[in-house]
Amino acid sequence: MTAAERAERAAKADTLCQEAYASVGAPDVGVALVAVGGYGREELAPYSDLDVVLVHDVGVEARAWAGEIWYPLWD
């Protein structure tokens, strides 16, 4: 698989993550869904995990919606 193909896979994963985040009604500020590992480097190989971290400010209560982000991505 070429570097361009891995980057294209990462771009498609970006879309999935953006859609999952947008669907839960999370805040627009104080929160970031961050890609790490091979995905973060835009080197997403076939059958790779989507390694993402949800980072939020202390004042942001994420408990109500954070879990809902993960379920669409697990499939």
Backbone as ProteinMPNN parsed JSONL, in Angstrom:
{"seq_chain_A": "MTAAERAERAAKADTLCQEAYASVGAPDVGVALVAVGGYGREELAPYSDLDVVLVHDVGVEARAWAGEIWYPLWD", "coords_chain_A": {"N_chain_A": [[0.85, -1.171, 0.0], [0.58, 2.174, -0.846], [1.997, 5.336, 0.307], [0.296, 7.445, -0.329], [-2.166, 6.123, -0.551], [-2.512, 5.26, 2.085], [-2.741, 7.76, 3.325], [-5.105, 8.623, 2.148], [-6.897, 6.801, 3.275], [-6.716, 7.652, 5.924], [-7.833, 10.201, 5.668], [-10.478, 9.535, 5.067], [-11.138, 8.335, 7.471], [-10.97, 10.582, 9.071], [-13.276, 11.933, 8.252], [-15.25, 10.147, 9.201], [-14.786, 10.364, 11.98], [-15.298, 13.092, 12.393], [-18.03, 13.202, 11.727], [-19.077, 11.494, 13.682], [-18.452, 12.942, 15.998], [-19.893, 15.324, 15.546], [-22.478, 14.377, 15.665], [-23.221, 14.022, 18.321], [-23.723, 16.344, 19.714], [-21.733, 17.728, 21.08], [-19.678, 20.25, 22.728], [-18.452, 23.168, 20.941], [-16.096, 24.405, 21.615], [-13.238, 24.002, 23.739], [-12.836, 21.308, 23.627], [-11.283, 18.522, 22.036], [-10.945, 16.084, 19.535], [-8.507, 13.936, 19.001], [-6.338, 12.511, 16.676], [-4.039, 9.866, 16.936], [-0.955, 7.943, 16.814], [-0.478, 5.745, 14.011], [-2.674, 6.601, 12.533], [-2.807, 9.327, 13.27], [-0.476, 10.16, 12.071], [-1.193, 10.067, 9.483], [-0.924, 7.596, 8.244], [-2.556, 5.347, 7.838], [-3.028, 2.066, 7.768], [-4.453, -0.886, 6.153], [-6.834, -2.575, 8.166], [-5.987, -1.358, 10.476], [-6.28, 0.047, 13.761], [-8.37, 2.793, 14.773], [-6.846, 5.094, 16.366], [-7.674, 7.32, 18.701], [-7.948, 10.176, 20.827], [-9.849, 11.764, 23.268], [-9.767, 14.972, 24.305], [-10.298, 17.375, 26.81], [-11.187, 20.52, 28.323], [-11.008, 21.277, 31.849], [-13.399, 22.343, 32.811], [-15.329, 21.328, 31.101], [-17.973, 19.173, 30.824], [-17.919, 16.011, 29.914], [-19.021, 13.549, 30.196], [-21.717, 12.963, 29.582], [-21.907, 12.743, 26.789], [-19.576, 11.722, 25.635], [-19.121, 8.893, 25.438], [-20.888, 8.246, 23.419], [-19.621, 9.008, 21.118], [-17.768, 7.036, 20.542], [-19.093, 4.618, 19.832], [-20.154, 4.619, 17.063], [-17.702, 4.582, 15.756], [-16.495, 2.191, 16.448], [-17.576, 0.246, 14.856]], "CA_chain_A": [[0.0, 0.0, 0.0], [1.407, 3.373, -0.966], [1.778, 6.402, 1.286], [-0.898, 8.189, -0.75], [-3.34, 5.31, -0.21], [-2.666, 5.322, 3.548], [-3.235, 9.103, 3.633], [-6.514, 8.652, 1.74], [-7.635, 6.072, 4.318], [-6.767, 8.534, 7.096], [-8.789, 11.27, 5.357], [-11.809, 8.942, 5.22], [-11.337, 8.177, 8.914], [-11.26, 11.934, 9.572], [-14.691, 12.197, 7.996], [-16.013, 9.338, 10.152], [-14.631, 10.944, 13.317], [-16.008, 14.374, 12.401], [-19.455, 12.911, 11.751], [-19.402, 10.943, 15.0], [-18.391, 14.045, 16.96], [-20.992, 16.256, 15.276], [-23.77, 13.747, 15.943], [-23.528, 13.906, 19.751], [-24.016, 17.64, 20.315], [-20.634, 18.14, 21.965], [-19.362, 21.673, 22.589], [-17.568, 23.592, 19.847], [-14.834, 24.882, 22.176], [-12.805, 23.338, 24.964], [-12.773, 19.86, 23.403], [-10.647, 18.112, 20.778], [-10.809, 14.67, 19.243], [-7.162, 13.957, 18.436], [-5.833, 11.264, 16.094], [-2.669, 9.563, 17.349], [-0.394, 6.751, 16.197], [-0.435, 5.733, 12.558], [-3.756, 7.45, 12.047], [-2.377, 10.707, 13.453], [0.591, 10.43, 11.09], [-1.819, 9.849, 8.173], [-0.371, 6.35, 7.721], [-3.544, 4.361, 8.263], [-2.931, 0.847, 6.963], [-5.636, -1.741, 6.258], [-7.08, -3.272, 9.427], [-5.452, -0.603, 11.608], [-7.224, 0.669, 14.683], [-8.434, 4.254, 14.776], [-6.388, 5.545, 17.678], [-8.082, 8.701, 18.951], [-8.017, 10.587, 22.224], [-10.736, 12.897, 23.508], [-9.14, 15.884, 25.26], [-11.231, 18.458, 27.115], [-10.888, 21.403, 29.437], [-11.53, 20.835, 33.136], [-14.78, 22.79, 32.965], [-16.236, 20.702, 30.133], [-18.51, 17.901, 31.296], [-17.981, 15.15, 28.731], [-19.596, 12.248, 30.538], [-23.028, 12.752, 28.967], [-21.865, 12.513, 25.344], [-18.303, 11.158, 25.157], [-19.283, 7.493, 25.052], [-21.641, 8.155, 22.168], [-18.704, 9.205, 19.991], [-17.009, 5.821, 20.255], [-19.856, 3.509, 19.264], [-20.13, 4.563, 15.588], [-16.341, 4.34, 15.275], [-16.124, 0.807, 16.697], [-18.037, -0.588, 13.738]], "C_chain_A": [[0.895, 1.232, 0.0], [1.093, 4.38, 0.13], [0.526, 7.201, 0.944], [-2.177, 7.427, -0.402], [-3.585, 5.313, 1.297], [-3.206, 6.676, 3.967], [-4.708, 9.237, 3.259], [-7.387, 7.926, 2.761], [-7.78, 6.934, 5.567], [-7.773, 9.665, 6.87], [-10.226, 10.762, 5.49], [-12.136, 8.731, 6.698], [-11.624, 9.529, 9.559], [-12.74, 12.256, 9.413], [-15.571, 11.42, 8.976], [-15.968, 9.941, 11.553], [-15.379, 12.275, 13.426], [-17.515, 14.158, 12.473], [-19.891, 12.37, 13.105], [-19.421, 12.046, 16.05], [-19.583, 14.973, 16.779], [-22.339, 15.675, 15.696], [-24.163, 13.746, 17.419], [-23.836, 15.235, 20.421], [-22.969, 18.098, 21.31], [-20.328, 19.623, 21.754], [-18.395, 21.952, 21.437], [-16.204, 24.055, 20.341], [-14.517, 24.103, 23.447], [-12.662, 21.834, 24.841], [-12.065, 19.603, 22.079], [-10.636, 16.595, 20.7], [-9.534, 14.548, 18.429], [-6.777, 12.571, 17.923], [-4.382, 11.085, 16.522], [-2.195, 8.312, 16.619], [-0.327, 6.869, 14.687], [-1.516, 6.596, 11.946], [-3.365, 8.913, 12.156], [-1.279, 11.124, 12.494], [0.095, 10.327, 9.653], [-1.21, 8.642, 7.467], [-1.282, 5.194, 8.125], [-3.548, 3.173, 7.305], [-4.234, 0.047, 7.07], [-5.66, -2.474, 7.595], [-6.457, -2.584, 10.636], [-6.585, -0.112, 12.501], [-7.248, 2.168, 14.421], [-8.071, 4.704, 16.181], [-6.715, 7.023, 17.826], [-8.181, 8.938, 20.446], [-8.959, 11.79, 22.301], [-10.12, 13.739, 24.626], [-10.134, 17.013, 25.527], [-10.757, 19.272, 28.305], [-11.538, 20.874, 30.709], [-13.002, 21.204, 33.289], [-15.777, 22.162, 32.018], [-16.674, 19.353, 30.678], [-18.77, 17.0, 30.092], [-18.73, 13.843, 28.976], [-20.897, 11.947, 29.792], [-22.95, 12.352, 27.5], [-20.609, 11.797, 24.848], [-18.448, 9.71, 24.689], [-20.001, 7.319, 23.73], [-20.761, 8.378, 20.941], [-18.082, 7.875, 19.577], [-17.808, 4.764, 19.513], [-19.903, 3.497, 17.738], [-18.743, 4.227, 15.033], [-15.911, 2.886, 15.48], [-16.523, -0.118, 15.562], [-17.136, -0.377, 12.563]], "O_chain_A": [[1.856, 1.311, 0.765], [0.062, 4.293, 0.796], [-0.224, 7.591, 1.839], [-3.167, 8.037, 0.002], [-4.733, 5.364, 1.739], [-4.041, 6.753, 4.869], [-5.474, 9.889, 3.97], [-8.486, 8.379, 3.077], [-8.837, 6.948, 6.198], [-8.491, 10.042, 7.796], [-11.096, 11.486, 5.974], [-13.275, 8.925, 7.122], [-12.427, 9.617, 10.488], [-13.374, 12.786, 10.325], [-16.529, 11.969, 9.52], [-16.991, 10.019, 12.232], [-16.018, 12.548, 14.442], [-18.204, 14.865, 13.208], [-20.948, 12.74, 13.617], [-20.312, 12.08, 16.898], [-20.217, 15.366, 17.759], [-23.249, 16.426, 16.049], [-25.325, 13.495, 17.741], [-24.183, 15.25, 21.602], [-23.29, 18.784, 22.28], [-20.68, 20.188, 20.719], [-17.629, 21.083, 21.022], [-15.25, 24.094, 19.564], [-15.412, 23.612, 24.135], [-12.397, 21.151, 25.831], [-12.22, 20.36, 21.121], [-10.351, 15.911, 21.683], [-9.481, 15.007, 17.288], [-6.878, 11.582, 18.648], [-3.591, 12.027, 16.479], [-2.964, 7.694, 15.884], [-0.14, 7.959, 14.148], [-1.282, 7.257, 10.934], [-3.575, 9.671, 11.209], [-1.162, 12.298, 12.144], [0.874, 10.481, 8.712], [-1.004, 8.656, 6.254], [-0.829, 4.195, 8.683], [-4.017, 3.276, 6.171], [-5.029, 0.28, 7.98], [-4.628, -2.933, 8.085], [-6.404, -3.172, 11.717], [-7.705, 0.113, 12.042], [-6.282, 2.741, 13.918], [-8.912, 4.691, 17.079], [-6.116, 7.873, 17.166], [-8.461, 8.026, 21.224], [-8.868, 12.714, 21.493], [-9.972, 13.271, 25.755], [-10.74, 17.547, 24.598], [-10.031, 18.785, 29.171], [-12.505, 20.113, 30.651], [-13.771, 20.426, 33.854], [-16.972, 22.438, 32.122], [-15.842, 18.49, 30.96], [-19.727, 17.205, 29.346], [-19.034, 13.117, 28.03], [-21.146, 10.803, 29.414], [-23.854, 11.676, 27.009], [-20.6, 11.309, 23.718], [-17.931, 9.354, 23.63], [-19.752, 6.356, 23.004], [-21.128, 7.973, 19.838], [-17.893, 7.622, 18.388], [-17.263, 4.077, 18.648], [-19.706, 2.433, 17.151], [-18.632, 3.649, 13.951], [-15.045, 2.398, 14.755], [-15.883, -1.144, 15.333], [-17.341, -0.982, 11.511]]}, "name": "protein", "num_of_chains": 1, "seq": "MTAAERAERAAKADTLCQEAYASVGAPDVGVALVAVGGYGREELAPYSDLDVVLVHDVGVEARAWAGEIWYPLWD"}
